[in-house]
């Protein structure tokens, strides 16, 4: 490849794609390099089981993409169609109706009985913070757009999910619903800030919904690549960068890579002290993922669960907290918390007529090689007896298989590193500008930078904007 690029982006996950488009919209000539055979990273869609069944390899339900200031600021028409389920999320319970999280906070609250007012005062209040609060929380190192709302949110968000659930809610269903949301953090729910993860995700269901991209998440990745090319950028798949010396000369290089890969490709170009700091970066638990092709919809005991694209399986607060604590200790729980997604509820185009695709994962210790198929399917059967009778084909991926597909999923960690309090903003290192490395023009823009995991593109957007500001300062006359 010839030189002449202003910026090179390595890695085409959501952050890399947003970084590339942001640089191109600023008039830079951009080259995007992707090691895999398709763009997208966590936004990949493939026929993993049977022909005609389209499965998202990683991310499916994308509320953060709808809420993110990074996506809102991309100009041009991406042409992506969003599909919303009737119920945003469901949490089945033993011998009682499931908790249903609707777009409406009021409708959700009314289903919680004695905890209706508490849901309005916590999750509902967070949702009412709107875009200003979302922008503040997704840019934790910037000047807050909503300082008072952020302070009110922070007073609750700093709490462990177990403490917040027991303090805010009196009933088991409401407590379970918050636990199911908080467990997305992949942390011990007794740890600080896990309450904040739960509050924020639940609030997004009311603020923007929990939609899927019609046709598969790959469509969003392809749309961003299309926008980059419209702007004159170039995008190449099947090009693995093993050393920065293989990258064409450019004023700015942005790496959508986790610290382990950054150390591998940058090597001795990084100062020793910074290399040591990156080497101390901590990865979180991994996931064990299953994809199924089904002959029909999941036979939930509570039929209302069939109207939700996202389902949290794990029973009450105590069971979910115990399972996540076991994973944090390096163990495999007998009854794991299971995050399940049934995309055809919102987008029937994912499967042949009358058929369904389904995926689910549970958390496991980082690097685990244990087959959790039986444990995951037992949790589904618990709330949907007869589920196994519908399985036409299944595909299991342990942590090794996931990392083989995407090197950023170190040990199966889909979050780009532990999201605990120490690494919430101090990722990959503690710095006012953690996207910048000590090497001029070299930036990190992955989920290993603030604000962390999720399809929001903020790591890429922040890194690109920082690079543009520094270029402008360097070009300014003395």
C-alpha positions as CSV (number, residue, x, y, z in Angstrom):
1,X,0.0,0.0,0.0
2,X,1.2,3.4,-0.9
3,X,1.8,6.2,1.7
4,X,-0.1,9.4,1.6
5,X,-2.7,8.7,4.2
6,X,-3.4,11.3,6.9
7,X,-4.7,8.7,9.3
8,X,-4.6,4.9,9.6
9,X,-7.1,3.0,11.8
10,X,-6.2,-0.5,12.8
11,X,-9.3,-2.6,13.7
12,X,-12.8,-2.1,12.6
13,X,-14.9,-2.7,15.7
14,X,-17.5,0.0,16.5
15,X,-14.8,2.3,18.0
16,X,-12.4,1.9,15.0
17,X,-15.2,2.5,12.6
18,X,-16.4,5.7,14.4
19,X,-12.7,6.9,14.6
20,X,-12.2,6.4,10.9
21,X,-15.5,8.2,9.9
22,X,-14.7,11.0,12.4
23,X,-11.3,11.6,10.9
24,X,-12.7,11.4,7.3
25,X,-15.5,13.9,8.1
26,X,-12.7,16.3,9.2
27,X,-11.2,16.1,5.7
28,X,-8.5,13.5,6.5
29,X,-7.6,10.8,4.0
30,X,-8.1,7.6,6.1
31,X,-7.1,4.0,5.7
32,X,-8.9,1.4,7.8
33,X,-7.2,-2.0,8.2
34,X,-9.1,-5.1,9.5
35,X,-7.5,-8.5,10.1
36,X,-10.7,-10.5,9.7
37,X,-12.4,-11.2,6.4
38,X,-15.3,-8.8,7.3
39,X,-15.6,-5.5,9.0
40,X,-17.3,-4.9,12.3
41,X,-15.5,-6.7,15.1
42,X,-18.4,-7.2,17.5
43,X,-20.9,-6.2,14.8
44,X,-20.5,-9.3,12.7
45,X,-23.4,-11.4,11.4
46,X,-22.9,-14.9,10.0
47,X,-24.8,-18.1,9.2
48,X,-23.3,-20.0,12.2
49,X,-25.7,-22.9,12.3
50,X,-27.8,-23.6,9.2
51,X,-28.2,-21.8,5.8
52,X,-30.7,-19.0,6.1
53,X,-30.2,-18.5,9.8
54,X,-28.3,-15.2,10.4
55,X,-26.7,-15.0,13.8
56,X,-24.9,-12.0,15.3
57,X,-21.5,-13.2,16.4
58,X,-21.4,-10.8,19.4
59,X,-23.6,-7.7,19.7
60,X,-27.3,-7.7,18.7
61,X,-29.3,-5.4,20.9
62,X,-27.8,-1.9,20.6
63,X,-29.3,0.8,22.9
64,X,-26.0,2.5,23.3
65,X,-25.7,3.0,19.5
66,X,-29.1,4.8,19.6
67,X,-28.1,7.0,22.6
68,X,-24.4,7.7,21.9
69,X,-23.3,11.2,21.0
70,X,-20.7,9.7,18.8
71,X,-23.3,8.1,16.5
72,X,-25.5,11.2,16.7
73,X,-22.7,13.3,15.3
74,X,-21.9,11.2,12.3
75,X,-23.3,13.1,9.3
76,X,-24.9,11.6,6.3
77,X,-27.6,8.9,6.0
78,X,-26.4,5.5,7.1
79,X,-29.5,3.8,5.8
80,X,-29.8,1.4,8.8
81,X,-33.3,0.3,9.8
82,X,-33.9,-0.2,13.5
83,X,-36.4,-2.8,14.8
84,X,-37.9,-2.5,18.3
85,X,-39.5,-5.4,20.2
86,X,-42.7,-4.8,22.0
87,X,-41.0,-5.5,25.3
88,X,-37.5,-4.2,25.7
89,X,-36.3,-6.8,28.2
90,X,-37.8,-9.6,30.3
91,X,-36.8,-11.3,33.5
92,X,-38.6,-14.6,34.1
93,X,-39.1,-15.8,37.6
94,X,-40.0,-19.1,39.2
95,X,-43.7,-19.6,39.8
96,X,-44.7,-16.0,39.2
97,X,-45.1,-13.6,36.2
98,X,-41.9,-12.3,34.6
99,X,-40.7,-8.7,35.1
100,X,-41.3,-6.8,31.8
101,X,-39.3,-3.7,31.0
102,X,-41.2,-1.6,28.5
103,X,-40.3,1.6,26.6
104,X,-42.6,3.4,29.0
105,X,-41.2,3.8,32.5
106,X,-44.7,4.2,33.8
107,X,-45.9,0.9,32.2
108,X,-42.9,-0.8,33.6
109,X,-43.5,0.6,37.1
110,X,-47.2,-0.4,37.1
111,X,-46.1,-4.0,36.7
112,X,-43.9,-3.8,39.8
113,X,-46.7,-3.3,42.4
114,X,-45.3,-1.9,45.7
115,X,-42.1,-0.9,43.9
116,X,-43.8,1.2,41.3
117,X,-42.8,4.5,42.9
118,X,-39.3,3.3,43.6
119,X,-38.7,2.3,39.9
120,X,-40.0,5.8,38.9
121,X,-37.6,7.5,41.4
122,X,-34.5,5.5,40.4
123,X,-34.6,4.1,36.8
124,X,-37.3,6.5,35.7
125,X,-35.4,9.5,37.0
126,X,-32.3,8.3,35.2
127,X,-34.2,8.0,32.0
128,X,-35.6,11.5,32.4
129,X,-32.0,12.8,32.3
130,X,-32.2,12.2,28.6
131,X,-29.3,12.9,26.2
132,X,-27.5,15.4,28.5
133,X,-27.1,12.7,31.2
134,X,-26.2,10.0,28.6
135,X,-23.6,12.3,27.1
136,X,-22.1,13.0,30.5
137,X,-21.9,9.3,31.5
138,X,-20.4,8.3,28.2
139,X,-17.8,11.0,28.4
140,X,-16.7,10.6,32.0
141,X,-13.5,12.7,31.6
142,X,-15.2,15.6,29.9
143,X,-17.0,18.6,31.3
144,X,-20.4,17.3,32.3
145,X,-23.4,18.4,30.3
146,X,-25.7,17.6,33.1
147,X,-23.7,18.0,36.4
148,X,-26.7,18.0,38.8
149,X,-28.3,15.1,37.1
150,X,-25.0,13.3,37.1
151,X,-24.5,14.0,40.8
152,X,-27.9,12.5,41.6
153,X,-27.2,9.5,39.4
154,X,-23.8,9.1,40.9
155,X,-25.1,8.9,44.5
156,X,-26.9,5.7,43.6
157,X,-24.6,4.5,40.8
158,X,-21.6,4.1,43.1
159,X,-23.4,1.5,45.2
160,X,-23.0,-2.2,44.6
161,X,-26.0,-3.6,42.8
162,X,-26.9,-5.8,45.8
163,X,-27.0,-2.8,48.1
164,X,-28.9,-0.6,45.7
165,X,-31.5,-3.4,45.0
166,X,-32.1,-4.1,48.6
167,X,-32.2,-0.4,49.6
168,X,-34.3,0.9,46.7
169,X,-36.8,-1.9,46.3
170,X,-38.9,-4.0,48.7
171,X,-40.0,-6.8,46.4
172,X,-38.1,-9.7,44.8
173,X,-39.2,-9.0,41.2
174,X,-37.9,-5.4,41.2
175,X,-34.6,-6.5,42.9
176,X,-34.2,-9.3,40.4
177,X,-34.8,-7.0,37.4
178,X,-32.1,-4.6,38.6
179,X,-29.7,-7.5,39.2
180,X,-30.3,-8.8,35.7
181,X,-29.4,-5.4,34.3
182,X,-26.4,-5.0,36.5
183,X,-25.0,-8.4,35.6
184,X,-24.2,-7.0,32.1
185,X,-21.2,-5.5,33.9
186,X,-19.6,-8.9,34.3
187,X,-18.6,-8.0,37.8
188,X,-19.3,-9.3,41.3
189,X,-22.6,-7.5,42.1
190,X,-21.3,-6.8,45.6
191,X,-18.7,-4.5,44.0
192,X,-19.0,-0.7,43.8
193,X,-20.6,0.9,40.7
194,X,-22.4,-2.2,39.6
195,X,-25.6,-0.5,40.7
196,X,-24.8,2.2,38.2
197,X,-24.4,-0.3,35.3
198,X,-27.9,-1.6,36.1
199,X,-29.5,1.8,36.5
200,X,-28.0,3.1,33.2
201,X,-29.0,0.0,31.1
202,X,-32.5,-0.1,32.5
203,X,-32.9,3.7,31.9
204,X,-31.8,3.3,28.2
205,X,-34.8,0.9,27.7
206,X,-37.0,3.9,28.5
207,X,-34.9,6.6,26.9
208,X,-34.2,5.0,23.4
209,X,-35.3,1.4,23.7
210,X,-33.3,-1.8,23.2
211,X,-33.5,-2.2,19.4
212,X,-31.8,-4.5,16.9
213,X,-30.6,-3.7,13.4
214,X,-32.9,-5.2,10.8
215,X,-31.0,-7.8,8.9
216,X,-28.2,-8.2,11.5
217,X,-25.7,-6.0,13.3
218,X,-23.3,-6.4,10.3
219,X,-25.5,-3.9,8.5
220,X,-24.4,-1.1,10.9
221,X,-20.8,-2.0,10.4
222,X,-21.2,-2.1,6.6
223,X,-23.0,1.3,6.7
224,X,-20.2,2.9,8.6
225,X,-17.7,1.5,6.1
226,X,-19.9,2.8,3.3
227,X,-19.8,6.3,4.9
228,X,-16.1,6.2,5.2
229,X,-15.7,5.3,1.5
230,X,-18.2,8.1,0.5
231,X,-15.8,10.5,2.2
232,X,-12.8,9.2,0.2
233,X,-11.4,6.8,2.8
234,X,-10.1,3.3,2.0
235,X,-11.0,0.1,3.9
236,X,-9.2,-3.2,3.7
237,X,-10.1,-6.6,5.2
238,X,-7.8,-9.6,5.6
239,X,-4.8,-7.4,6.6
240,X,-3.5,-8.3,10.1
241,X,-1.0,-5.7,11.5
242,X,1.7,-7.4,13.5
243,X,4.0,-4.5,13.8
244,X,3.6,-0.7,13.3
245,X,6.3,-0.9,10.7
246,X,3.8,-2.6,8.4
247,X,1.5,0.4,8.6
248,X,1.8,3.1,5.9
249,X,3.3,6.3,7.1
250,X,0.6,8.7,8.5
251,X,0.4,11.6,10.8
252,X,-2.1,9.8,13.0
253,X,-2.5,6.1,13.8
254,X,-5.5,4.9,15.9
255,X,-5.5,1.4,17.3
256,X,-8.8,-0.3,18.0
257,X,-6.9,-2.9,20.0
258,X,-6.7,-3.9,23.7
259,X,-3.4,-3.2,25.6
260,X,-2.1,-6.7,24.9
261,X,-2.3,-6.2,21.2
262,X,-1.0,-2.6,21.5
263,X,2.1,-3.9,23.2
264,X,2.5,-6.6,20.5
265,X,2.4,-4.2,17.6
266,X,4.0,-1.1,19.1
267,X,6.7,-2.9,21.1
268,X,9.8,-0.9,21.8
269,X,8.4,2.2,20.2
270,X,6.6,2.7,23.5
271,X,8.6,4.1,26.5
272,X,9.4,1.4,29.1
273,X,7.3,3.0,31.9
274,X,4.2,3.2,29.6
275,X,4.7,-0.4,28.6
276,X,4.7,-1.5,32.2
277,X,1.5,0.4,32.9
278,X,-0.2,-1.2,29.9
279,X,1.1,-4.6,31.1
280,X,-0.8,-4.1,34.4
281,X,-4.1,-3.7,32.6
282,X,-6.6,-6.3,33.9
283,X,-9.0,-8.3,31.8
284,X,-12.4,-9.4,33.1
285,X,-14.3,-12.7,32.9
286,X,-15.0,-14.4,29.6
287,X,-18.2,-15.7,28.2
288,X,-19.3,-19.0,26.9
289,X,-21.7,-18.4,23.9
290,X,-24.3,-20.6,22.2
291,X,-26.2,-20.0,19.0
292,X,-29.2,-22.0,18.0
293,X,-31.4,-22.5,15.0
294,X,-34.9,-23.2,16.2
295,X,-38.0,-24.7,14.5
296,X,-40.2,-22.2,16.3
297,X,-40.3,-19.6,19.1
298,X,-39.1,-20.4,22.6
299,X,-42.0,-21.9,24.6
300,X,-41.7,-19.6,27.6
301,X,-43.9,-20.5,30.6
302,X,-44.9,-16.8,30.8
303,X,-45.8,-16.0,27.2
304,X,-45.1,-12.3,27.6
305,X,-41.3,-13.2,27.7
306,X,-41.8,-14.1,24.0
307,X,-42.3,-10.4,23.2
308,X,-38.8,-9.4,24.4
309,X,-35.7,-9.5,22.3
310,X,-33.5,-9.5,25.5
311,X,-34.1,-12.0,28.3
312,X,-32.2,-12.2,31.6
313,X,-32.2,-15.7,33.1
314,X,-31.1,-16.3,36.6
315,X,-33.9,-16.1,39.1
316,X,-33.8,-13.7,42.0
317,X,-31.2,-11.2,43.2
318,X,-29.5,-13.7,45.5
319,X,-29.1,-16.4,42.8
320,X,-27.7,-13.9,40.2
321,X,-25.3,-12.3,42.8
322,X,-24.1,-15.7,43.9
323,X,-23.4,-16.8,40.3
324,X,-21.5,-13.7,39.4
325,X,-19.5,-13.9,42.7
326,X,-18.5,-17.5,41.8
327,X,-17.2,-16.3,38.4
328,X,-15.3,-13.5,40.1
329,X,-13.6,-16.2,42.3
330,X,-12.6,-18.2,39.2
331,X,-15.4,-20.8,39.5
332,X,-18.2,-22.0,37.2
333,X,-21.6,-21.6,38.8
334,X,-24.1,-24.5,38.6
335,X,-26.8,-22.0,37.8
336,X,-25.2,-19.3,35.8
337,X,-26.7,-15.9,35.0
338,X,-27.6,-16.2,31.3
339,X,-28.1,-13.3,28.9
340,X,-30.4,-14.5,26.1
341,X,-31.4,-12.7,22.9
342,X,-34.2,-13.8,20.6
343,X,-33.7,-11.3,17.6
344,X,-36.6,-12.7,15.5
345,X,-39.1,-11.2,18.0
346,X,-38.2,-7.8,16.5
347,X,-36.7,-8.9,13.2
348,X,-38.2,-12.0,11.6
349,X,-35.8,-11.6,8.6
350,X,-33.0,-13.3,10.6
351,X,-34.5,-16.8,9.9
352,X,-36.6,-18.7,7.4
353,X,-40.4,-18.2,7.8
354,X,-41.6,-19.6,11.1
355,X,-38.1,-20.4,12.3
356,X,-36.0,-18.5,14.8
357,X,-32.4,-17.8,15.7
358,X,-31.4,-17.5,19.3
359,X,-28.2,-16.9,21.2
360,X,-27.2,-16.8,24.8
361,X,-24.1,-16.6,26.9
362,X,-23.0,-17.0,30.5
363,X,-20.0,-15.6,32.2
364,X,-17.0,-17.8,33.0
365,X,-13.5,-17.2,34.3
366,X,-11.2,-15.6,31.8
367,X,-9.7,-18.3,29.5
368,X,-12.1,-21.0,30.7
369,X,-12.3,-24.1,28.5
370,X,-15.3,-25.6,30.3
371,X,-18.3,-26.5,28.2
372,X,-21.3,-24.7,29.7
373,X,-23.9,-26.0,27.2
374,X,-25.8,-28.1,29.7
375,X,-25.8,-25.4,32.4
376,X,-27.0,-22.7,29.9
377,X,-29.7,-24.9,28.4
378,X,-30.9,-26.0,31.8
379,X,-31.5,-22.4,32.7
380,X,-33.6,-21.9,29.5
381,X,-35.5,-25.1,30.1
382,X,-36.2,-23.9,33.7
383,X,-38.3,-21.1,32.3
384,X,-39.2,-22.6,28.9
385,X,-39.8,-26.3,29.3
386,X,-39.6,-28.1,25.9
387,X,-37.0,-25.6,24.5
388,X,-34.6,-28.4,23.5
389,X,-37.3,-30.0,21.4
390,X,-37.1,-27.0,19.0
391,X,-33.3,-27.1,18.5
392,X,-32.4,-27.8,14.8
393,X,-28.7,-27.0,15.3
394,X,-26.5,-25.4,17.8
395,X,-23.0,-23.8,17.7
396,X,-21.0,-23.4,20.9
397,X,-18.0,-21.0,21.3
398,X,-15.8,-21.1,24.4
399,X,-13.4,-18.3,25.4
400,X,-10.7,-19.7,23.1
401,X,-13.0,-19.8,20.1
402,X,-14.2,-16.3,20.7
403,X,-10.6,-14.9,21.0
404,X,-9.7,-16.8,17.8
405,X,-12.4,-14.9,16.0
406,X,-11.5,-11.6,17.5
407,X,-8.2,-11.0,19.1
408,X,-9.6,-8.2,21.2
409,X,-11.7,-10.7,23.2
410,X,-8.8,-11.7,25.4
411,X,-9.7,-14.8,27.3
412,X,-13.3,-14.4,26.1
413,X,-13.6,-11.0,27.7
414,X,-16.1,-9.1,25.5
415,X,-15.7,-5.9,27.5
416,X,-12.1,-5.0,26.5
417,X,-11.0,-5.3,30.1
418,X,-12.5,-5.3,33.6
419,X,-15.0,-2.5,34.2
420,X,-14.5,-2.3,37.9
421,X,-14.0,0.9,39.8
422,X,-10.3,1.0,39.3
423,X,-10.6,0.7,35.6
424,X,-13.8,2.6,35.0
425,X,-12.0,5.7,33.9
426,X,-8.4,4.6,34.4
427,X,-8.4,2.5,31.2
428,X,-5.9,1.6,29.9
429,X,-3.9,3.9,32.2
430,X,-4.8,6.7,34.5
431,X,-4.4,9.9,32.4
432,X,-6.5,13.0,31.6
433,X,-6.2,11.8,28.0
434,X,-6.0,8.0,28.2
435,X,-6.6,7.6,24.4
436,X,-3.1,9.1,23.7
437,X,0.1,7.1,24.0
438,X,3.4,8.8,24.7
439,X,4.3,8.3,21.0
440,X,3.3,11.4,19.1
441,X,0.4,10.6,16.7
442,X,-0.3,7.2,18.2
443,X,-3.6,6.6,19.9
444,X,-5.7,3.8,21.4
445,X,-9.4,3.9,20.6
446,X,-10.8,0.5,21.7
447,X,-13.2,-0.5,24.5
448,X,-10.1,-0.5,26.7
449,X,-10.4,3.3,26.8
450,X,-13.2,5.3,28.5
451,X,-16.1,4.9,28.6
452,X,-15.5,1.1,28.2
453,X,-17.5,-1.6,26.5
454,X,-20.7,-1.3,24.4
455,X,-21.6,-0.4,20.9
456,X,-21.3,3.4,21.4
457,X,-18.2,4.3,19.4
458,X,-17.1,6.8,22.1
459,X,-13.6,5.4,22.5
460,X,-13.1,6.0,18.7
461,X,-14.8,9.4,18.7
462,X,-12.8,10.7,21.7
463,X,-9.5,9.4,20.3
464,X,-10.2,10.9,16.9
465,X,-11.2,14.3,18.3
466,X,-8.2,14.4,20.5
467,X,-6.0,13.7,17.5
468,X,-7.6,16.4,15.5
469,X,-7.2,18.9,18.3
470,X,-3.5,18.1,18.6
471,X,-3.0,18.3,14.9
472,X,-4.7,21.7,14.9
473,X,-2.5,23.0,17.7
474,X,0.7,21.7,16.0
475,X,-0.3,23.4,12.8
476,X,-1.2,26.8,14.4
477,X,1.4,29.6,13.9
478,X,3.6,30.5,16.9
